[in-house]
Amino acid sequence: MASHCSPDARCTYTTHWVATKLRWGLAVDKAERQALRELAVGCGQETVEYEPAGSHRPV
């Protein structure tokens, strides 16, 4: 992610990144975890909302 992005855009991007990982049950390695921590600096308490993949039931 470009360093010139606004803090709001950076925090939203990071929140979506984490939600995608959680939704699909994807692992995070040390390098990615560190990148996420660096992106999250200054974001405050963000709420990550997600629905696990495959949890939708046909109506």
PyMOL commands that set and color helices and strands:
alter all, ss='L'
color gray80, all
select helices_A, chain A and resi 7-24+30-40
alter helices_A, ss='H'
color red, helices_A
deselect
rebuild
show_as cartoon
